[in-house]
Amino acid sequence: MVSLLLSSSSSFVAALVMIVVLTVSTVYFYKEFSSRFFNDNNNSTTIFSKIPFAPNSVPILGHALLYKKDPVGYLQECTTTLGPIFTLNMAGKHMVMICDQELQQQLAILPESVLSARQAVADIGFEQTLGILNVHEGTSLHKGIIKGYMMTQQQIKHKQNQGKGNDVWIMALRESMQLELQQQQQKQQGSKDGDTVEFFHFIRRVMLRTTIHVFLGSSFLHQWSQFDFIHAFMEFQDTLEDVTAKSVILPKPLALVLLLWPLQRKRLELQRIIEKRLKDIHKIDTTVTNCSNSTTTTTGFWLHALQTEHGYDDGDDSISKIAELIVGLLFAAHKNPAIGAAQSFLFLQQELDHTQKERCRDEAHNLLITNNNNNDTAPTTPPPPPPTTTTTSISFLRRVCLESLRVTAHSIGAVRTVQKDVIVTVNNDNNDNNNNTVHIPKGSNLAFSHIIPNIAPSIWGGGSSSSSSSGKDTTTSTATNTTCSSSSSSFNWNHSISLYQDEYSFTTFSNGIHKCPGQELALQLMMGVVALLLVEYTVELPCDNDIPQLSFERATLAQRTGPVMVTLSERKKTDAVVEAE
């Protein structure tokens, strides 16, 4: 009897515990989903009472489908009807959109204690996907090292055997492009007419290989044939982007279990591979240095700065942290410059006439020739300074890259979590009182659009469309063997240079306290890729009508709605020289 009573009692307790757990879970999820998904009425809550709420929101998904269908068009429509600040329900996550120059000027300068970038990326799961060290220390660390590197570039240019400061990048890009094409030839067993590659994927591999070569060192990938690290990292980054997009629509506990923690385990596996590689190449570099009695090092500038200036040594704890920082560095450093370079080359072929293309090719040839002139003695005359924000004129090749970056900027380029209440002044022509004082309360999620200011007619004039049209040139250019039909172009290559120099008009590299420190470096890389393709390679593009349109769906620079298949072959050096002459 006692045994039966105890048995019944334990079953009762278990049932009671289950009921309590289910009740608590039900209440939690009801509150979570009701606050996130159904609170769409502009007057239903204090937090958004002074900020217009976009219409046509649907339960659960909110405005996500409308945004996904045409991100730029939808943001433009909302800006026109609601003004430059409004709230979107992005599948449950309320985002206060900031879509004009004046508002970004007011908000981008606010400190981390008021508008937090770290908290914003932590909220969407970056502490799990990229690691706590990257979220809270990595960005500042990378900025400091890159700024120091860019400041010393001019000094490097005057040193013996260095030539121009960006020579190392040109050489790394050239070598990376050759290696990647060789790998494609091995897979496809070569072809007299060239190798067919997906253009964006190929350029991305080139850019990642180059980034690793210069930031980490040439030995990192050298003779690592048994493992395709480039493929592994690109796959990890693509998965991370997908996981981030999916996790924001779920309550954080569910997102952690279903998405974020599994990806965290993959990141840790990747970090262990990086750790082992760092230890292996340290042994190799030490052996080579000791045997040759040479002070030459194959360590990249970023890794060298980390070890010499920031206290990271060869101990296991330091190497583990370095591996995590490398994940964050490569995540941030390679993909957008690769997309930008690929888009610049496509736009150059689609949007420029024959004379403009020849001008770009001449500039590309000069860029590559100048960077090949490494004499045994220091240059007798100082080389010209690189383009900066104070120049009054820029090369046409550089203008092509800038214009491409303008029209492919992120639809949502930056996110911030409001840590303290913020008051902004809004110039809104849709209201009777054009100047409104708007209260953005603590806890709000802000999203800065980069593309909307970049194509605003009030700044850039009419015809500043972001949709890709077919090219102007109906002749067969020397960079492509395809003759294509023509149609009018909405791109404008004659904008005032001052617009590209204003971080609130040209917002591709963000602005304010979080402005990208690697803007000039990214532009050098993009110009280097385009120059190599123009001078040293034959690139056969599909007809303009077969090149997919721009796609702003992913959290990167605009890509394309489908693969861009090109036929790529390296030119003989004599052919390239004859053509340039």
Backbone hydrogen bonds, N-H to C=O, Kabsch-Sander energy under -0.5 kcal/mol:
donor,donor_aa,acceptor,acceptor_aa,energy
5,L,1,M,-2.5
6,L,2,V,-2.7
7,S,3,S,-2.5
8,S,4,L,-2.7
9,S,5,L,-2.7
10,S,6,L,-2.7
11,S,7,S,-2.0
12,F,8,S,-2.4
13,V,9,S,-2.6
14,A,10,S,-2.4
15,A,11,S,-2.5
16,L,12,F,-2.7
17,V,13,V,-2.7
18,M,14,A,-2.2
19,I,15,A,-2.3
20,V,16,L,-2.4
21,V,17,V,-2.6
22,L,18,M,-2.6
23,T,19,I,-2.5
24,V,20,V,-2.8
25,S,21,V,-2.6
26,T,22,L,-2.5
27,V,23,T,-2.5
28,Y,24,V,-2.6
29,F,25,S,-2.8
30,Y,26,T,-2.3
31,K,27,V,-2.4
32,E,28,Y,-2.9
33,F,29,F,-2.9
34,S,30,Y,-2.5
35,S,31,K,-2.0
36,R,32,E,-1.8
37,F,33,F,-3.3
38,F,33,F,-0.7
38,F,34,S,-0.8
40,D,38,F,-1.6
44,S,41,N,-1.8
48,F,45,T,-0.6
49,S,46,T,-1.3
51,I,48,F,-1.2
54,A,52,P,-0.5
54,A,87,T,-2.5
58,V,62,G,-1.7
61,L,59,P,-2.9
62,G,58,V,-2.6
63,H,89,N,-3.4
64,A,61,L,-2.3
64,A,89,N,-0.6
67,Y,63,H,-2.5
68,K,64,A,-2.9
69,K,65,L,-2.1
70,D,66,L,-1.2
74,Y,70,D,-2.9
75,L,71,P,-2.1
76,Q,72,V,-2.5
77,E,73,G,-2.3
78,C,74,Y,-2.5
79,T,75,L,-2.4
80,T,76,Q,-2.2
81,T,77,E,-2.2
82,L,78,C,-3.1
83,G,78,C,-0.7
83,G,79,T,-1.2
86,F,97,M,-1.1
87,T,52,P,-2.7
88,L,95,M,-2.7
90,M,88,L,-0.9
90,M,93,K,-2.4
91,A,61,L,-1.4
91,A,89,N,-1.7
93,K,90,M,-1.3
94,H,92,G,-0.7
95,M,88,L,-3.0
96,V,445,N,-3.5
97,M,86,F,-3.2
97,M,95,M,-0.9
98,I,447,A,-2.7
99,C,84,P,-2.7
99,C,97,M,-0.6
104,Q,100,D,-1.8
105,Q,101,Q,-1.9
106,Q,102,E,-1.5
107,L,103,L,-2.1
108,A,104,Q,-2.8
110,L,107,L,-1.6
114,V,111,P,-1.9
115,L,111,P,-2.6
116,S,114,V,-0.5
116,S,417,T,-2.8
117,A,115,L,-0.6
120,A,116,S,-1.1
121,V,117,A,-2.3
122,A,118,R,-2.1
123,D,119,Q,-2.4
124,I,120,A,-1.0
125,G,122,A,-1.6
126,F,121,V,-2.5
128,Q,125,G,-0.9
129,T,125,G,-2.5
130,L,126,F,-2.4
131,G,126,F,-1.4
135,V,131,G,-1.9
136,H,132,I,-2.5
137,E,133,L,-2.1
138,G,133,L,-2.2
139,T,134,N,-1.1
141,L,137,E,-2.2
142,H,138,G,-3.1
143,K,139,T,-2.4
144,G,140,S,-2.2
145,I,141,L,-2.1
146,I,142,H,-2.7
147,K,143,K,-2.7
148,G,144,G,-2.1
149,Y,145,I,-2.3
150,M,146,I,-2.8
151,M,147,K,-2.1
152,T,148,G,-1.5
153,Q,149,Y,-0.7
153,Q,150,M,-0.5
156,I,152,T,-2.3
157,K,153,Q,-1.8
158,H,154,Q,-0.6
158,H,155,Q,-1.0
159,K,156,I,-1.5
162,Q,159,K,-1.5
163,G,159,K,-0.5
167,D,164,K,-1.8
168,V,165,G,-0.5
170,I,166,N,-1.9
171,M,167,D,-2.6
172,A,168,V,-2.0
173,L,169,W,-2.9
174,R,170,I,-2.7
175,E,171,M,-2.5
176,S,172,A,-2.5
177,M,173,L,-2.6
178,Q,174,R,-2.2
179,L,175,E,-2.5
180,E,176,S,-2.6
181,L,177,M,-2.1
182,Q,178,Q,-2.2
183,Q,179,L,-2.1
184,Q,180,E,-1.9
185,Q,181,L,-2.4
186,Q,182,Q,-2.1
187,K,183,Q,-1.9
188,Q,184,Q,-2.6
189,Q,185,Q,-1.0
190,G,185,Q,-1.4
194,G,191,S,-1.4
195,D,568,L,-2.6
197,V,195,D,-0.5
197,V,566,V,-2.6
199,F,197,V,-0.7
199,F,564,V,-3.3
202,F,198,E,-2.6
203,I,199,F,-2.6
204,R,200,F,-2.1
205,R,201,H,-2.1
206,V,202,F,-2.2
207,M,203,I,-2.6
208,L,204,R,-2.6
209,R,205,R,-2.4
210,T,206,V,-2.3
211,T,207,M,-2.6
212,I,208,L,-2.4
213,H,209,R,-2.3
214,V,210,T,-2.4
215,F,211,T,-2.8
216,L,211,T,-0.5
216,L,212,I,-1.8
217,G,212,I,-1.9
218,S,298,T,-0.9
219,S,298,T,-0.6
220,F,217,G,-1.2
222,H,218,S,-0.7
224,W,221,L,-1.6
227,F,224,W,-0.9
229,F,227,F,-1.4
232,A,228,D,-2.2
233,F,229,F,-2.9
234,M,230,I,-2.4
235,E,231,H,-2.4
236,F,232,A,-2.1
237,Q,233,F,-2.7
238,D,234,M,-2.4
239,T,235,E,-2.2
240,L,236,F,-2.5
241,E,237,Q,-2.2
242,D,238,D,-1.9
243,V,239,T,-2.9
244,T,240,L,-2.6
245,A,241,E,-2.0
246,K,242,D,-2.0
247,S,243,V,-2.8
248,V,244,T,-1.3
249,I,246,K,-1.2
250,L,247,S,-1.4
254,L,251,P,-0.5
255,A,251,P,-2.5
256,L,252,K,-2.6
257,V,253,P,-1.8
258,L,254,L,-2.9
259,L,255,A,-2.2
260,L,255,A,-2.8
261,W,256,L,-2.7
263,L,259,L,-1.7
264,Q,260,L,-2.3
265,R,261,W,-2.0
266,K,262,P,-1.4
267,R,263,L,-2.5
268,L,264,Q,-2.4
269,E,265,R,-1.9
270,L,266,K,-2.3
271,Q,267,R,-2.7
272,R,268,L,-2.0
273,I,269,E,-1.6
274,I,270,L,-2.1
275,E,271,Q,-3.0
276,K,272,R,-2.3
277,R,273,I,-2.1
278,L,274,I,-2.8
279,K,275,E,-2.1
280,D,276,K,-2.3
281,I,277,R,-2.8
282,H,278,L,-1.7
283,K,279,K,-1.7
284,I,280,D,-2.0
285,D,281,I,-3.1
286,T,282,H,-2.3
287,T,283,K,-2.3
288,V,284,I,-2.7
289,T,285,D,-2.5
290,N,286,T,-2.5
291,C,287,T,-2.5
292,S,288,V,-2.3
293,N,289,T,-1.1
294,S,289,T,-1.1
300,G,216,L,-2.2
301,F,214,V,-1.5
302,W,215,F,-0.5
303,L,215,F,-2.1
304,H,300,G,-2.6
305,A,301,F,-2.3
306,L,302,W,-2.2
307,Q,303,L,-1.9
308,T,304,H,-2.3
309,E,305,A,-2.5
310,H,305,A,-0.8
310,H,306,L,-0.6
312,Y,306,L,-1.7
313,D,311,G,-0.7
319,I,315,G,-2.6
320,S,316,D,-2.2
321,K,317,D,-1.9
322,I,318,S,-2.9
323,A,319,I,-2.3
324,E,320,S,-1.6
325,L,321,K,-2.5
326,I,322,I,-2.4
327,V,323,A,-1.6
328,G,324,E,-1.7
329,L,325,L,-2.7
330,L,326,I,-2.8
331,F,327,V,-1.9
332,A,328,G,-1.8
333,A,329,L,-2.2
334,H,330,L,-1.3
338,A,334,H,-1.8
339,I,335,K,-2.6
340,G,336,N,-3.1
341,A,337,P,-2.3
342,A,338,A,-2.4
343,Q,339,I,-2.8
344,S,340,G,-2.2
345,F,341,A,-2.1
346,L,342,A,-2.1
347,F,343,Q,-3.1
348,L,344,S,-2.4
349,Q,345,F,-1.9
350,Q,346,L,-2.4
351,E,347,F,-3.6
352,L,348,L,-1.2
357,K,353,D,-2.3
358,E,354,H,-2.3
359,R,355,T,-2.0
360,C,356,Q,-2.2
361,R,357,K,-2.4
362,D,358,E,-2.4
363,E,359,R,-2.2
364,A,360,C,-2.5
365,H,361,R,-2.6
366,N,362,D,-2.3
367,L,363,E,-2.3
368,L,364,A,-2.3
369,I,365,H,-2.8
370,T,366,N,-2.6
371,N,367,L,-1.6
372,N,369,I,-1.2
373,N,369,I,-0.7
373,N,370,T,-0.8
374,N,372,N,-1.8
375,N,373,N,-0.9
391,T,388,T,-1.5
399,R,395,S,-2.1
400,V,396,F,-2.2
401,C,397,L,-1.7
402,L,398,R,-2.5
403,E,399,R,-2.8
404,S,400,V,-2.1
405,L,401,C,-2.2
406,R,402,L,-2.1
407,V,403,E,-1.8
408,T,404,S,-0.7
409,A,406,R,-0.7
413,G,448,F,-2.8
414,A,448,F,-1.2
416,R,446,L,-2.1
417,T,116,S,-2.1
418,V,416,R,-0.5
418,V,444,S,-2.6
419,Q,114,V,-3.5
419,Q,417,T,-0.6
420,K,114,V,-1.0
422,V,440,I,-2.7
424,V,438,V,-2.5
426,V,424,V,-0.5
426,V,436,N,-3.5
427,N,425,T,-0.5
428,N,426,V,-1.1
428,N,434,N,-3.4
429,D,427,N,-0.6
431,N,428,N,-1.3
434,N,432,D,-0.9
436,N,426,V,-2.7
436,N,434,N,-0.8
438,V,424,V,-3.2
438,V,436,N,-0.7
440,I,422,V,-3.6
440,I,438,V,-0.6
443,G,418,V,-2.9
444,S,441,P,-1.7
446,L,416,R,-3.1
446,L,444,S,-0.6
447,A,96,V,-2.4
448,F,414,A,-2.9
449,S,98,I,-2.3
449,S,447,A,-0.6
450,H,410,H,-1.5
451,I,410,H,-1.9
454,N,450,H,-1.1
455,I,451,I,-1.2
455,I,452,I,-0.8
456,A,453,P,-0.9
459,I,456,A,-1.5
460,W,456,A,-3.1
461,G,457,P,-1.7
464,S,461,G,-0.6
465,S,463,G,-1.1
472,K,350,Q,-1.6
473,D,352,L,-0.5
477,S,475,T,-0.7
480,T,477,S,-1.1
484,C,482,T,-0.6
487,S,471,G,-1.2
493,W,491,F,-0.5
495,H,492,N,-0.5
499,L,496,S,-1.4
500,Y,496,S,-0.8
500,Y,497,I,-0.6
501,Q,497,I,-1.2
502,D,498,S,-0.8
502,D,499,L,-0.6
503,E,501,Q,-0.7
505,S,502,D,-1.4
506,F,502,D,-3.1
507,T,505,S,-0.8
510,S,507,T,-2.4
513,I,108,A,-1.9
514,H,511,N,-1.2
515,K,512,G,-1.4
516,C,509,F,-2.7
519,Q,516,C,-0.9
522,A,518,G,-3.0
523,L,519,Q,-2.2
524,Q,520,E,-2.2
525,L,521,L,-2.2
526,M,522,A,-2.6
527,M,523,L,-2.8
528,G,524,Q,-2.2
529,V,525,L,-2.4
530,V,526,M,-2.5
531,A,527,M,-2.6
532,L,528,G,-2.3
533,L,529,V,-2.3
534,L,530,V,-2.2
535,V,531,A,-2.2
536,E,532,L,-2.3
537,Y,532,L,-0.6
537,Y,533,L,-0.6
538,T,569,S,-3.0
539,V,479,A,-0.9
539,V,537,Y,-0.6
540,E,538,T,-0.6
540,E,567,T,-2.9
541,L,539,V,-0.8
546,D,543,C,-2.5
547,I,543,C,-0.6
547,I,544,D,-1.4
551,S,559,Q,-1.9
556,T,554,R,-1.8
558,A,408,T,-2.8
559,Q,551,S,-2.4
561,T,549,Q,-2.3
565,M,563,P,-0.7
566,V,197,V,-2.7
567,T,540,E,-2.0
568,L,195,D,-3.1
568,L,566,V,-0.6
569,S,538,T,-1.8
571,R,536,E,-2.5
576,A,572,K,-2.1
577,V,573,K,-2.2
578,V,574,T,-2.5
579,E,575,D,-2.4
580,A,576,A,-2.1
581,E,577,V,-2.2
